């Protein structure tokens, strides 16, 4: 699926044209991710993390040399990108990460563990957060580009998840992993800010995946309500079902408007952190409610 998306140019949809991408903004990206997720949420998640924290970080903070080395192959989909931030004790608190990087001559030496990485194992280019000054907390984090196959960089097994099974999620291990000095992404000790900026856009992509899932769930629920009969009538003619569908459609519409508004602010260069946070809160909760109600509309077949 990813190869097919790459043939359409979607692997590089947000990468600037001078590096082989399409140069599209967040409005386009949210629409694409939603449409892909309607057909396969796993494929949407793979595309999201490739175009999000992985490629976005290099686009926003990479040197010209880094951009010319990585962005064209990522834009063509020849290599998949990943964003390795979470750790066993530092998921929603990246400032608590324990992975370290120390400079030895012309190389950085990485030690630590990353987990729950989307595209883990499958990706070839990883943006990795590590503490270069551990005593400074979140202010001591730097970001690095690490390539698959680097000695000292290994993987655990793929996680067995309840859903999104075609989207690889894995753990990465760094055991005295030596990477060139030029692998530093952006300024040293500026990694926490870089991760927040990259994650902010990625969260909007997450909203888009949820929107796509919700939209197909609602569509299927409406179609089934017109087919299923009970007590001599289609269940869609019952007021109780109509109320459920109306609420699902209203929540979906509201979610779409929040996503579009936040994406526009990103493309216009306006402050957007609060708007993206609102979109993520509402869209994620709406997706849970819409899919649960769609299951109920389908009755026993819903499961």
BABASE-650202 format. One record per residue: residue in one letter; y, z, x of N, C-alpha, C in turn. Coordinates in pm, whole numbers, plus 50000, padded with zeros to 5 digits. Each point is the difference from the previous one (the first is absolute). Example, Ala and Ser with C-alpha at 12.3 -4.5 7.8 and 13.67 -1.06 7.14 Angstrom:
! BABASE-650202
[atom A; [49431; 50780; 51319]; [50119; 50000; 49911]; [50120; 50000; 50090]]
[atom S; [50105; 49928; 49965]; [50119; 50006; 50082]; [50109; 50073; 49923]]
END
This chain:
! BABASE-650202
[atom X; [49879; 50000; 50083]; [50121; 50000; 49917]; [50126; 50000; 50086]]
[atom X; [49998; 50081; 50106]; [50118; 50008; 50087]; [50026; 49867; 50069]]
[atom X; [49894; 49932; 50039]; [50017; 49868; 50063]; [50064; 49902; 49902]]
[atom X; [49958; 50006; 49873]; [50058; 49912; 49899]; [50148; 50031; 49978]]
[atom X; [50034; 50128; 49997]; [50140; 50039; 49986]; [50081; 49950; 50119]]
[atom X; [49939; 50007; 50119]; [50069; 49956; 50121]; [50028; 49851; 49997]]
[atom X; [49907; 49924; 49943]; [50019; 49855; 49989]; [50120; 49967; 49911]]
[atom X; [50030; 50090; 49907]; [50117; 49982; 49913]; [50128; 50052; 50065]]
[atom X; [49988; 50059; 50119]; [50116; 50053; 50069]; [50034; 50143; 49964]]
[atom X; [49918; 50063; 49914]; [50036; 50133; 49949]; [49981; 50111; 50102]]
[atom X; [49917; 49978; 50102]; [49985; 50103; 50103]; [50131; 50023; 50075]]
[atom X; [50083; 49897; 50002]; [50129; 50011; 50068]; [50117; 49990; 49906]]
[atom X; [49981; 50041; 49874]; [50106; 49977; 49901]; [50131; 50072; 50035]]
[atom X; [49992; 50117; 50069]; [50123; 50072; 50033]; [50041; 49982; 50146]]
[atom X; [49918; 49933; 50079]; [50033; 49977; 50140]; [50105; 49890; 50009]]
[atom X; [50104; 50019; 50081]; [50107; 49899; 50011]; [49947; 49862; 50036]]
[atom X; [50069; 49898; 49952]; [49956; 49863; 50021]; [49992; 49963; 50148]]
[atom X; [50089; 50056; 50083]; [49998; 49964; 50142]; [49873; 50047; 50072]]
[atom X; [49923; 50088; 49932]; [49874; 50045; 50058]; [49880; 49948; 49920]]
[atom X; [50024; 49899; 49919]; [49891; 49935; 49928]; [49974; 50051; 49861]]
[atom X; [50083; 50092; 49951]; [49980; 50054; 49867]; [50082; 49927; 49895]]
[atom X; [50001; 50054; 49879]; [50072; 49939; 49888]; [50141; 50058; 49984]]
[atom X; [50023; 50118; 50061]; [50132; 50060; 49994]; [50041; 50048; 49862]]
[atom X; [49903; 50034; 49917]; [50031; 50047; 49865]; [50036; 50149; 50001]]
[atom X; [50064; 50043; 49893]; [50041; 50139; 49988]; [49903; 50082; 49917]]
[atom X; [50044; 50121; 49963]; [49914; 50092; 49928]; [49978; 49959; 49855]]
[atom X; [50096; 49933; 49937]; [49979; 49956; 49862]; [49880; 49907; 49994]]
[atom X; [49999; 49901; 50089]; [49886; 49907; 50004]; [49871; 50073; 50035]]
[atom X; [50007; 50089; 50099]; [49880; 50071; 50044]; [49939; 50083; 49888]]
[atom X; [50083; 50066; 49921]; [49947; 50083; 49891]; [49932; 49913; 49894]]
[atom X; [50056; 49883; 49973]; [49940; 49910; 49902]; [49864; 49951; 50050]]
[atom X; [49996; 49958; 50128]; [49875; 49950; 50058]; [49893; 50107; 49998]]
[atom X; [50033; 50121; 50044]; [49901; 50108; 50006]; [49949; 50035; 49860]]
[atom X; [50088; 49999; 49902]; [49958; 50029; 49862]; [49902; 49895; 49949]]
[atom X; [50031; 49873; 50027]; [49914; 49892; 49952]; [49864; 50003; 50069]]
[atom X; [49999; 50028; 50131]; [49873; 50009; 50072]; [49918; 50116; 49947]]
[atom X; [50065; 50114; 49977]; [49929; 50119; 49952]; [49943; 49982; 49861]]
[atom X; [50059; 49913; 49920]; [49944; 49970; 49867]; [49858; 49946; 50014]]
[atom X; [49978; 49921; 50104]; [49867; 49942; 50020]; [49910; 50089; 50082]]
[atom X; [50056; 50068; 50102]; [49919; 50086; 50085]; [50092; 50099; 50071]]
[atom X; [49991; 50125; 49959]; [50086; 50103; 50059]; [49968; 50022; 50147]]
[atom X; [49873; 49983; 50039]; [49963; 50015; 50140]; [50071; 49897; 50087]]
[atom X; [50002; 49876; 49953]; [50068; 49894; 50074]; [50149; 50028; 50006]]
[atom X; [50054; 50052; 49890]; [50142; 50037; 49998]; [50031; 50108; 50101]]
[atom X; [49913; 50100; 50011]; [50021; 50108; 50096]; [49993; 49949; 50143]]
[atom X; [49907; 49909; 50027]; [49989; 49942; 50134]; [50127; 49925; 50036]]
[atom X; [50049; 49919; 49906]; [50123; 49924; 50023]; [50120; 50092; 50015]]
[atom X; [50005; 50106; 49919]; [50111; 50095; 50005]; [50014; 50062; 50138]]
[atom X; [49891; 50053; 50055]; [50008; 50069; 50128]; [50023; 49903; 50115]]
[atom X; [49951; 49877; 49986]; [50024; 49899; 50103]; [50148; 49963; 50003]]
[atom X; [50057; 49972; 49884]; [50140; 49959; 49994]; [50095; 50119; 50005]]
[atom X; [49948; 50120; 49972]; [50083; 50119; 49994]; [50017; 50068; 50135]]
[atom X; [49944; 50122; 50013]; [50021; 50080; 50120]; [49965; 49930; 50129]]
[atom X; [49899; 49913; 49996]; [49961; 49931; 50121]; [50102; 49896; 50043]]
[atom X; [50013; 49892; 49924]; [50092; 49891; 50036]; [50146; 50043; 49988]]
[atom X; [50033; 50076; 49896]; [50139; 50042; 49979]; [50053; 50079; 50119]]
[atom X; [49916; 50089; 50054]; [50045; 50084; 50112]; [50037; 49916; 50120]]
[atom X; [49918; 49898; 50029]; [50029; 49914; 50115]; [50123; 49915; 49971]]
[atom X; [50014; 49953; 49877]; [50118; 49921; 49963]; [50127; 50081; 50014]]
[atom X; [49997; 50125; 49954]; [50121; 50083; 49999]; [50034; 50060; 50136]]
[atom X; [49898; 50036; 50079]; [50026; 50079; 50120]; [49951; 49938; 50131]]
[atom X; [49926; 49890; 49990]; [49944; 49941; 50120]; [50103; 49933; 50090]]
[atom X; [49967; 49993; 50130]; [50083; 49922; 50092]; [49975; 49851; 49972]]
[atom X; [50085; 49916; 50057]; [49982; 49856; 49980]; [49864; 49956; 50054]]
[atom X; [49959; 50058; 50112]; [49870; 49966; 50058]; [49887; 50042; 49908]]
[atom X; [50008; 50120; 49942]; [49897; 50048; 49907]; [49994; 49912; 49876]]
[atom X; [50116; 49964; 49947]; [50003; 49917; 49880]; [49935; 49865; 50024]]
[atom X; [50031; 49939; 50115]; [49944; 49867; 50028]; [49852; 50006; 50033]]
[atom X; [49955; 50115; 50047]; [49858; 50015; 50032]; [49916; 50023; 49875]]
[atom X; [50050; 50082; 49907]; [49918; 50044; 49887]; [50032; 49933; 49867]]
[atom X; [50127; 49980; 49969]; [50035; 49955; 49866]; [49943; 49863; 49962]]
[atom X; [50002; 49900; 50088]; [49944; 49870; 49960]; [49852; 50007; 49962]]
[atom X; [49918; 50075; 50076]; [49857; 50008; 49968]; [49978; 50083; 49874]]
[atom X; [50087; 50100; 49976]; [49990; 50078; 49877]; [50044; 49916; 49881]]
[atom X; [50103; 49919; 50019]; [50049; 49913; 49892]; [49895; 49899; 49958]]
[atom X; [49925; 49950; 50096]; [49894; 49903; 49970]; [49873; 50068; 49949]]
[atom X; [49995; 50131; 50006]; [49881; 50071; 49956]; [49886; 49992; 50098]]
[atom X; [50027; 49958; 50122]; [49896; 49992; 50102]; [49956; 50140; 50043]]
[atom X; [50094; 50094; 49988]; [49969; 50140; 50025]; [50055; 50084; 49885]]
[atom X; [49930; 50108; 49968]; [50042; 50090; 49894]; [50068; 50122; 50062]]
[atom X; [50104; 50049; 49936]; [50073; 50115; 50050]; [49965; 50126; 49921]]
[atom X; [50019; 50114; 50063]; [49976; 50129; 49936]; [50105; 50100; 50049]]
[atom X; [50015; 50107; 49924]; [50101; 50103; 50026]; [49928; 50134; 50006]]
[atom X; [49980; 50054; 50121]; [49921; 50122; 50018]; [50092; 50120; 50019]]
[atom X; [50017; 50076; 49893]; [50090; 50115; 50002]; [49928; 50130; 49965]]
[atom X; [49922; 49998; 49891]; [49938; 50122; 49949]; [49897; 50057; 50097]]
[atom X; [49986; 50132; 49996]; [49901; 50071; 50080]; [49931; 50103; 49911]]
[atom X; [49887; 50056; 50046]; [49928; 50098; 49917]; [50087; 50114; 49950]]
[atom X; [50099; 50043; 50080]; [50086; 50110; 49959]; [50145; 49956; 49985]]
[atom X; [50023; 49871; 49992]; [50136; 49949; 49987]; [49999; 49872; 49919]]
[atom X; [49983; 50015; 49867]; [50001; 49884; 49911]; [50139; 49973; 49949]]
[atom X; [50043; 50078; 49903]; [50134; 49984; 49945]; [50106; 50066; 50089]]
[atom X; [49956; 50061; 50111]; [50091; 50063; 50095]; [49981; 49938; 50137]]
[atom X; [50050; 49877; 50019]; [49980; 49933; 50129]; [50059; 50076; 50118]]
[atom X; [50099; 50086; 49972]; [50059; 50079; 50108]; [49901; 50098; 50061]]
[atom X; [49890; 50028; 49929]; [49900; 50093; 50050]; [49890; 49932; 50080]]
[atom X; [50017; 49871; 50033]; [49894; 49929; 50072]; [49976; 50063; 50137]]
[atom X; [49875; 49986; 50047]; [49961; 50056; 50129]; [49969; 49895; 50105]]
[atom X; [49992; 49875; 49960]; [49976; 49893; 50097]; [50115; 49996; 50099]]
[atom X; [49967; 49991; 50128]; [50102; 50002; 50104]; [49996; 49873; 50083]]
[atom X; [50111; 49973; 50065]; [50011; 49888; 50094]; [50081; 50048; 50119]]
[atom X; [49945; 49986; 50119]; [50072; 50039; 50121]; [50010; 49880; 50093]]
[atom X; [50113; 49991; 50068]; [50025; 49886; 50088]; [49944; 50027; 50138]]
[atom X; [49912; 49913; 50045]; [49943; 50008; 50134]; [50024; 49867; 50071]]
[atom X; [50099; 49998; 50086]; [50033; 49875; 50069]; [50045; 49893; 49904]]
[atom X; [49928; 49889; 49995]; [50036; 49888; 49913]; [49921; 49999; 49870]]
[atom X; [49935; 50111; 49969]; [49919; 50006; 49878]; [50027; 50129; 49921]]
[atom X; [49985; 49988; 49868]; [49996; 50116; 49913]; [49853; 50035; 49978]]
[atom X; [49971; 50130; 49996]; [49863; 50045; 49977]; [49996; 50075; 49868]]
[atom X; [49926; 49946; 49904]; [49992; 50056; 49865]; [49874; 50084; 49984]]
[atom X; [50016; 50116; 49934]; [49887; 50085; 49965]; [50022; 50057; 49861]]
[atom X; [49898; 49988; 49915]; [50011; 50055; 49865]; [49915; 49924; 49900]]
[atom X; [50020; 50034; 49872]; [49921; 49942; 49892]; [50093; 49959; 49886]]
[atom X; [49975; 49883; 49944]; [50068; 49955; 49879]; [49895; 49976; 49892]]
[atom X; [50034; 50029; 49875]; [49901; 49984; 49894]; [50063; 49936; 49876]]
[atom X; [49911; 49956; 49908]; [50041; 49938; 49874]; [50086; 49876; 50023]]
[atom X; [49976; 49930; 50107]; [50080; 49882; 50032]; [49949; 49879; 49924]]
[atom X; [50085; 49947; 49912]; [49965; 49877; 49929]; [49996; 49883; 50098]]
[atom X; [49900; 49917; 49988]; [49971; 49888; 50092]; [49940; 50049; 50130]]
[atom X; [49970; 50131; 50007]; [49935; 50053; 50120]; [49869; 49928; 50025]]
[atom X; [49969; 49976; 50127]; [49884; 49923; 50048]; [50026; 49850; 49987]]
[atom X; [50049; 49956; 49882]; [50021; 49857; 49978]; [50123; 49947; 50073]]
[atom X; [50101; 50084; 50019]; [50125; 49956; 50062]; [49984; 49984; 50151]]
[atom X; [50085; 49915; 50057]; [50002; 49980; 50145]; [50126; 50054; 50066]]
[atom X; [50106; 50022; 49919]; [50127; 50051; 50052]; [50037; 50126; 49922]]
[atom X; [50015; 50112; 50073]; [50028; 50128; 49936]; [50135; 50055; 50048]]
[atom X; [50081; 50044; 49905]; [50120; 50076; 50032]; [49961; 50147; 49987]]
[atom X; [50011; 50073; 50110]; [49948; 50137; 50007]; [50112; 50098; 50035]]
[atom X; [50007; 50109; 49924]; [50095; 50105; 50030]; [49937; 50105; 50088]]
[atom X; [50074; 50048; 50102]; [49949; 50103; 50090]; [50117; 50081; 50053]]
[atom X; [49972; 50124; 50036]; [50106; 50087; 50053]; [50013; 49981; 50151]]
[atom X; [50118; 49957; 50041]; [50028; 49988; 50143]; [50067; 50126; 50053]]
[atom X; [50053; 50081; 49909]; [50054; 50132; 50034]; [49950; 50097; 49893]]
[atom X; [49876; 50051; 50018]; [49935; 50081; 49896]; [50078; 50124; 49958]]
[atom X; [50081; 50056; 50090]; [50073; 50122; 49967]; [50121; 49976; 49912]]
[atom X; [50029; 49872; 49969]; [50117; 49967; 49919]; [49965; 49968; 49854]]
[atom X; [49874; 50020; 49962]; [49960; 49974; 49862]; [50020; 49855; 49961]]
[atom X; [50055; 49978; 49880]; [50019; 49863; 49953]; [50100; 49923; 50085]]
[atom X; [50087; 50070; 50070]; [50099; 49933; 50085]; [49940; 49954; 50132]]
[atom X; [49873; 50032; 50023]; [49935; 49960; 50124]; [49900; 49888; 49982]]
[atom X; [50005; 49930; 49885]; [49903; 49894; 49970]; [50052; 49864; 50044]]
[atom X; [49910; 49921; 50057]; [50030; 49861; 50035]; [49893; 49911; 49937]]
[atom X; [50030; 49873; 49988]; [49903; 49905; 49944]; [49956; 49900; 50107]]
[atom X; [49875; 49955; 49988]; [49943; 49909; 50098]; [49921; 49890; 49930]]
[atom X; [49988; 49886; 50069]; [49914; 49892; 49953]; [49871; 50006; 50081]]
[atom X; [49889; 50016; 49931]; [49870; 50010; 50068]; [49908; 49892; 49946]]
[atom X; [49939; 49926; 50090]; [49911; 49891; 49960]; [49855; 50045; 49995]]
[atom X; [49930; 49950; 49901]; [49856; 50025; 49989]; [49931; 49950; 50127]]
[atom X; [49904; 50077; 50049]; [49929; 49962; 50121]; [50054; 50067; 50125]]
[atom X; [50113; 50070; 49988]; [50055; 50073; 50114]; [49904; 50112; 50038]]
[atom X; [49961; 50014; 50127]; [49911; 50109; 50041]; [50054; 50136; 49958]]
[atom X; [49911; 50083; 49945]; [50041; 50131; 49952]; [50045; 50002; 49855]]
[atom X; [50000; 49883; 49936]; [50038; 49988; 49860]; [49875; 49961; 49921]]
[atom X; [49947; 50096; 49921]; [49877; 49977; 49926]; [50018; 50040; 49854]]
[atom X; [49896; 49969; 49919]; [50009; 50023; 49856]; [49884; 50084; 49949]]
[atom X; [50028; 50074; 49893]; [49893; 50066; 49927]; [49949; 49904; 49894]]
[atom X; [49911; 50047; 49915]; [49945; 49914; 49896]; [50102; 49978; 49888]]
[atom X; [49981; 49894; 49925]; [50084; 49975; 49884]; [49978; 50110; 49897]]
[atom X; [50107; 50043; 49937]; [49990; 50103; 49897]; [49935; 49942; 49874]]
[atom X; [49918; 50083; 49934]; [49943; 49963; 49871]; [50094; 50051; 49892]]
[atom X; [50067; 49909; 49932]; [50102; 50038; 49903]; [49951; 49976; 49857]]
[atom X; [50070; 50062; 49905]; [49966; 49981; 49858]; [50037; 49860; 49952]]
[atom X; [50106; 49946; 50058]; [50045; 49868; 49962]; [50057; 49928; 50121]]
[atom X; [50063; 49886; 49979]; [50055; 49921; 50109]; [49897; 49980; 50112]]
[atom X; [49878; 49972; 49960]; [49890; 49996; 50096]; [50008; 49883; 50098]]
[atom X; [50070; 49894; 49963]; [50013; 49887; 50092]; [50117; 50017; 50097]]
[atom X; [50072; 50111; 49986]; [50109; 50031; 50092]; [49948; 50103; 50100]]
[atom X; [49995; 49961; 50128]; [49945; 50088; 50103]; [50091; 50119; 50025]]
[atom X; [49942; 50119; 50002]; [50071; 50123; 50034]; [49918; 50071; 50106]]
[atom X; [50061; 50032; 50115]; [49920; 50052; 50110]; [50081; 50096; 50087]]
[atom X; [49927; 50067; 50090]; [50059; 50093; 50096]; [50006; 49933; 50137]]
[atom X; [50109; 50026; 50073]; [50016; 49947; 50135]; [50005; 50115; 50100]]
[atom X; [49935; 49979; 50114]; [49997; 50100; 50106]; [50066; 49943; 50126]]
[atom X; [50084; 50083; 50061]; [50066; 49962; 50125]; [49960; 50102; 50107]]
[atom X; [49921; 49953; 50095]; [49948; 50087; 50106]; [50048; 49945; 50135]]
[atom X; [50112; 50056; 50048]; [50063; 49950; 50122]; [50018; 49848; 49993]]
[atom X; [50049; 49956; 49885]; [50022; 49857; 49975]; [50128; 49957; 50073]]
[atom X; [49985; 49912; 50097]; [50112; 49956; 50083]; [50056; 49868; 49947]]
[atom X; [50128; 50002; 49968]; [50067; 49879; 49952]; [50122; 49973; 50088]]
[atom X; [50040; 49875; 50015]; [50114; 49967; 50087]; [50128; 50072; 49956]]
[atom X; [50084; 50027; 50095]; [50127; 50067; 49973]; [50081; 49924; 49895]]
[atom X; [49983; 49866; 49999]; [50074; 49915; 49907]; [49950; 50011; 49857]]
[atom X; [49896; 50080; 49977]; [49945; 50016; 49865]; [50083; 50096; 49914]]
[atom X; [50094; 50070; 50062]; [50088; 50087; 49922]; [50079; 49917; 49901]]
[atom X; [49998; 50041; 49874]; [50070; 49928; 49893]; [50130; 50073; 49966]]
[atom X; [50112; 49935; 50026]; [50128; 50064; 49976]; [50033; 50101; 50108]]
[atom X; [50096; 50087; 49970]; [50043; 50099; 50099]; [49903; 50118; 50005]]
[atom X; [49984; 50062; 50117]; [49915; 50119; 50007]; [50058; 50113; 49915]]
[atom X; [49909; 50078; 49941]; [50037; 50114; 49915]; [50079; 49957; 49876]]
[atom X; [49992; 49873; 49965]; [50064; 49953; 49876]; [49895; 49962; 49897]]
[atom X; [49874; 50035; 50029]; [49888; 49956; 49919]; [49999; 50053; 49858]]
[atom X; [50043; 50124; 49982]; [49997; 50059; 49866]; [50091; 49922; 49906]]
[atom X; [50119; 49968; 50047]; [50094; 49921; 49919]; [49943; 49861; 49974]]
[atom X; [49940; 49939; 50102]; [49941; 49867; 49983]; [49889; 50003; 49895]]
[atom X; [49915; 50102; 50006]; [49890; 50010; 49904]; [50052; 50018; 49859]]
[atom X; [50104; 50081; 49983]; [50055; 50021; 49866]; [50056; 49871; 49943]]
[atom X; [50069; 49922; 50083]; [50057; 49874; 49952]; [49891; 49900; 49963]]
[atom X; [49894; 49994; 50083]; [49890; 49909; 49970]; [49922; 50046; 49877]]
[atom X; [49976; 50131; 49992]; [49926; 50055; 49887]; [50077; 49984; 49870]]
[atom X; [50133; 50005; 50007]; [50081; 49986; 49880]; [49973; 49865; 49933]]
[atom X; [50000; 49893; 50078]; [49969; 49868; 49945]; [49855; 49993; 49953]]
[atom X; [49913; 50063; 50077]; [49858; 49998; 49965]; [49974; 50070; 49867]]
[atom X; [50076; 50104; 49973]; [49985; 50073; 49873]; [50036; 49911; 49882]]
[atom X; [50098; 49912; 50021]; [50037; 49906; 49894]; [49888; 49899; 49978]]
[atom X; [49932; 49964; 50108]; [49883; 49914; 49987]; [49889; 50069; 49926]]
[atom X; [49985; 50130; 50023]; [49901; 50080; 49927]; [50028; 49994; 49850]]
[atom X; [50129; 50010; 49964]; [50039; 49989; 49859]; [49954; 49866; 49943]]
[atom X; [50013; 49896; 50079]; [49965; 49866; 49955]; [49850; 49988; 49973]]
[atom X; [49919; 50060; 50086]; [49856; 50001; 49979]; [49968; 50070; 49868]]
[atom X; [50061; 50116; 49978]; [49978; 50074; 49875]; [50044; 49920; 49878]]
[atom X; [50112; 49928; 50015]; [50049; 49918; 49890]; [49900; 49889; 49967]]
[atom X; [49946; 49936; 50103]; [49903; 49893; 49976]; [49875; 50050; 49931]]
[atom X; [49950; 50115; 50045]; [49882; 50061; 49938]; [50029; 50032; 49853]]
[atom X; [50116; 50060; 49977]; [50038; 50039; 49863]; [50014; 49879; 49908]]
[atom X; [50060; 49893; 50053]; [50026; 49884; 49915]; [49870; 49934; 49955]]
[atom X; [49901; 49991; 50089]; [49874; 49937; 49959]; [49922; 50094; 49908]]
[atom X; [50012; 50131; 50022]; [49933; 50096; 49912]; [50055; 49990; 49857]]
[atom X; [50133; 49990; 49989]; [50063; 49986; 49868]; [49960; 49869; 49935]]
[atom X; [49999; 49894; 50079]; [49965; 49868; 49946]; [49858; 50001; 49943]]
[atom X; [49908; 50060; 50074]; [49861; 50007; 49954]; [49987; 50090; 49877]]
[atom X; [50076; 50109; 49996]; [49994; 50091; 49886]; [50050; 49930; 49873]]
[atom X; [50109; 49925; 50012]; [50052; 49927; 49884]; [49899; 49897; 49951]]
[atom X; [49942; 49926; 50093]; [49902; 49897; 49963]; [49880; 50062; 49931]]
[atom X; [49952; 50113; 50053]; [49882; 50064; 49941]; [50032; 50056; 49861]]
[atom X; [50123; 50052; 49982]; [50037; 50057; 49870]; [50003; 49894; 49890]]
[atom X; [50014; 49874; 50039]; [50002; 49890; 49904]; [49859; 49950; 49967]]
[atom X; [49903; 50040; 50083]; [49862; 49953; 49983]; [49910; 50106; 49937]]
[atom X; [50016; 50124; 50042]; [49910; 50107; 49958]; [50028; 50038; 49855]]
[atom X; [49895; 50005; 49920]; [50016; 50037; 49860]; [49933; 50134; 49971]]
[atom X; [50064; 50075; 49914]; [49945; 50128; 49953]; [50052; 50024; 49859]]
[atom X; [49913; 50046; 49912]; [50037; 50027; 49861]; [50059; 49875; 49933]]
[atom X; [49947; 49884; 50036]; [50040; 49877; 49934]; [50129; 49938; 50048]]
[atom X; [50056; 50048; 50111]; [50126; 49944; 50051]; [50001; 50008; 50152]]
[atom X; [50084; 49918; 50062]; [50014; 50010; 50147]; [50069; 50131; 50032]]
[atom X; [49962; 50060; 50112]; [50058; 50131; 50033]; [50149; 49989; 50031]]
[atom X; [50046; 49878; 50036]; [50141; 49980; 50025]; [50086; 50013; 49876]]
[atom X; [49936; 50000; 49884]; [50076; 50016; 49875]; [50019; 50147; 49965]]
[atom X; [49935; 50089; 50075]; [50011; 50144; 49973]; [50126; 50054; 50069]]
[atom X; [50072; 50082; 49927]; [50128; 50050; 50053]; [49981; 50081; 50128]]
[atom X; [49893; 50076; 50009]; [49976; 50082; 50119]; [49987; 49914; 50126]]
[atom X; [49931; 49887; 49988]; [49985; 49908; 50113]; [50133; 49930; 50030]]
[atom X; [50072; 49964; 49893]; [50129; 49934; 50019]; [50098; 50090; 50076]]
[atom X; [49998; 50129; 49965]; [50089; 50094; 50071]; [49964; 50006; 50148]]
[atom X; [49872; 50004; 50032]; [49957; 50004; 50140]; [50047; 49876; 50075]]
[atom X; [49978; 49884; 49939]; [50039; 49875; 50066]; [50151; 49991; 50016]]
[atom X; [50074; 50048; 49901]; [50146; 49996; 50008]; [50051; 50088; 50113]]
[atom X; [49941; 50118; 50012]; [50041; 50091; 50108]; [49963; 49942; 50136]]
[atom X; [49881; 49939; 50011]; [49958; 49939; 50125]; [50096; 49889; 50040]]
[atom X; [50036; 49915; 49902]; [50090; 49888; 50029]; [50139; 50049; 50040]]
[atom X; [50047; 50106; 49934]; [50132; 50055; 50032]; [50003; 50057; 50141]]
[atom X; [49897; 50076; 50036]; [49993; 50057; 50134]; [49989; 49891; 50106]]
[atom X; [49925; 49894; 49970]; [49987; 49891; 50095]; [50135; 49930; 50019]]
[atom X; [50070; 49978; 49891]; [50131; 49936; 50008]; [50097; 50084; 50082]]
[atom X; [50002; 50130; 49975]; [50089; 50090; 50074]; [49965; 50000; 50149]]
[atom X; [49870; 50001; 50030]; [49956; 50000; 50139]; [50047; 49872; 50070]]
[atom X; [49984; 49887; 49932]; [50042; 49873; 50058]; [50149; 49995; 50030]]
[atom X; [50081; 50057; 49910]; [50144; 50001; 50021]; [50040; 50091; 50115]]
[atom X; [49932; 50113; 50013]; [50028; 50091; 50112]; [49965; 49933; 50133]]
[atom X; [49887; 49931; 50003]; [49959; 49931; 50123]; [50101; 49891; 50035]]
[atom X; [50035; 49918; 49902]; [50091; 49888; 50025]; [50137; 50050; 50046]]
[atom X; [50049; 50105; 49937]; [50131; 50055; 50036]; [50000; 50053; 50144]]
[atom X; [49894; 50073; 50036]; [49991; 50054; 50135]; [49986; 49888; 50103]]
[atom X; [49921; 49897; 49968]; [49981; 49888; 50091]; [50131; 49924; 50022]]
[atom X; [50077; 49986; 49894]; [50130; 49934; 50013]; [50091; 50077; 50095]]
[atom X; [49997; 50132; 49991]; [50084; 50081; 50087]; [49959; 49984; 50146]]
[atom X; [49870; 49988; 50023]; [49954; 49976; 50138]; [50055; 49867; 50050]]
[atom X; [49987; 49895; 49921]; [50043; 49866; 50041]; [50152; 49992; 50018]]
[atom X; [50074; 50081; 49925]; [50146; 49999; 50010]; [50052; 50094; 50108]]
[atom X; [49908; 50073; 50063]; [50040; 50093; 50106]; [50066; 50126; 49947]]
[atom X; [49974; 50035; 49875]; [50058; 50119; 49940]; [49908; 50120; 50020]]
[atom X; [50052; 50122; 49993]; [49913; 50119; 50008]; [49891; 49991; 49894]]
[atom X; [49875; 50031; 50038]; [49890; 49977; 49906]; [49891; 50106; 50003]]
[atom X; [50015; 50101; 50085]; [49892; 50097; 50015]; [49972; 50073; 49868]]
[atom X; [50105; 50044; 49932]; [49983; 50072; 49873]; [49939; 49908; 49894]]
[atom X; [50050; 49877; 49992]; [49951; 49906; 49899]; [49853; 49965; 50022]]
[atom X; [49960; 49984; 50126]; [49859; 49971; 50029]; [49914; 50122; 49968]]
[atom X; [50051; 50119; 50028]; [49925; 50122; 49966]; [49980; 50012; 49850]]
[atom X; [50104; 49969; 49924]; [49988; 50002; 49853]; [49898; 49898; 49952]]
[atom X; [50007; 49879; 50056]; [49907; 49894; 49961]; [49856; 50041; 50030]]
[atom X; [49980; 50061; 50116]; [49864; 50038; 50038]; [49946; 50111; 49909]]
[atom X; [50083; 50099; 49973]; [49958; 50109; 49911]; [49962; 49945; 49863]]
[atom X; [50090; 49923; 49941]; [49978; 49952; 49864]; [49884; 49901; 49994]]
[atom X; [49997; 49904; 50092]; [49900; 49894; 49994]; [49859; 50052; 50024]]
[atom X; [49985; 50092; 50094]; [49868; 50057; 50026]; [49948; 50077; 49879]]
[atom X; [50087; 50082; 49940]; [49958; 50077; 49884]; [49974; 49908; 49880]]
[atom X; [50084; 49898; 49985]; [49981; 49904; 49891]; [49868; 49926; 50015]]
[atom X; [49965; 49964; 50124]; [49874; 49928; 50024]; [49880; 50085; 49961]]
[atom X; [50006; 50128; 50031]; [49890; 50089; 49963]; [49987; 50010; 49847]]
[atom X; [50114; 50013; 49933]; [49999; 50012; 49854]; [49957; 49868; 49934]]
[atom X; [50053; 49887; 50049]; [49970; 49871; 49939]; [49852; 49966; 50017]]
[atom X; [49946; 50020; 50117]; [49859; 49966; 50021]; [49908; 50095; 49924]]
[atom X; [50039; 50126; 49990]; [49920; 50095; 49921]; [50000; 49962; 49853]]
[atom X; [50116; 49962; 49948]; [50008; 49958; 49860]; [49925; 49869; 49977]]
[atom X; [50006; 49909; 50098]; [49926; 49874; 49988]; [49851; 50028; 49991]]
[atom X; [49954; 50098; 50075]; [49859; 50040; 49993]; [49967; 50050; 49859]]
[atom X; [50089; 50081; 49944]; [49977; 50055; 49867]; [49997; 49890; 49893]]
[atom X; [50089; 49901; 50013]; [50001; 49889; 49904]; [49866; 49928; 50000]]
[atom X; [49940; 49988; 50118]; [49872; 49932; 50013]; [49881; 50086; 49957]]
[atom X; [50029; 50128; 49972]; [49890; 50087; 49958]; [49895; 50014; 50109]]
[atom X; [49873; 49997; 49961]; [49890; 50015; 50095]; [49998; 49891; 50106]]
[atom X; [50048; 49880; 49965]; [50003; 49891; 50097]; [50106; 50023; 50108]]
[atom X; [50095; 50086; 49973]; [50108; 50024; 50095]; [49952; 50051; 50133]]
[atom X; [49896; 50084; 49996]; [49951; 50057; 50123]; [49938; 49893; 50089]]
END
